[in-house]
Each structure stands twice: as C-alpha cells, then as structure tokens.
C-alpha cells in the first residue's frame, strides 16, 4: 500500500500576489513576511518559508464537501513555487510537528482520526489506510489547526 501527498496547485493562488493590500483585505487575506525559517508553512511547496520571504495568508476551504465535515481555515502560500509531490514519504512541513490526521470515506464523512507526534505520521497514515473504507486523509497541524495537506491512497 502506498500513499501520495501533493501541494496545492499554484495557479489558483498566483493572482493574489498581484493584488494590493486593500484588495487582499477585502477578501480576508493578508500579505505577510516570514519572520523566521519555521512557522510559515507553504501549502504549495509543503516547505516552510525562509525568513524574509513573502507569503499570502488566506482563508481556504480544504474539505469542500456537502457534509457536516466541510472545513476551512487559514493557510500560507508562496509565490512562484511548484506544487510538491511525495509518494510514500512525508513533506518537510510534517517534520517535527504533531499532525492531526482525519480519515474520510468517499462521501466525505469522517470515519476516524489520529494524532501523530513528530516522527509518527508515516505509520499512522499506513494504519489508517489499512481500512479499505478510508478514501483519503486530511492532515492538519495539531496545534494551530490549519490544513497541512491531503493524503490520498496511491493505487499502483
């Protein structure tokens, strides 16, 4: 059994970087500058921005389903980065962070969840996917609650 994790597509966020601060604020988004090399996780590259890099902080619907489990929260995105892609390995933004894993069926209904401490996410993902009823897993940073990435069952 394998799994894949992909960053969000950059094309949907690229136009945000051309907006001025007032236009961003009108859509509840903000231009920010990373103040450290950790703590500003880009959801496109699945890496933390480095100190001094520009990002957009915006509201993002990560689980866009017509169930009570529809979910949205704030995320960071960086300009001019490619969408990351990982297979059977974890992206850098999972390192040293506790990750909440929410496992859903094909109808978007939560089936189970797991909290994975630093270094435990890979095993927890594999355990969750051992249940054939789990279609995908949404990972969130456990402390702040923000969406980290979608994890999909990767069929060979």
Secondary structure, 3 states (H helix, E strand, C coil): CEEEEECCCCHHHHHHHHCCHHHHHHCCCEEEECCCCCCCEECCCCCECCCCCEEEEEEEEEECCCCCCCEEEEEEEECCCCCCEEECCCCHHHCCCCEEEEEECCCCCEEEEEEECCCCHHHHHHHHHCCCCCCEEEEEECCCCCEEEEEEEECC
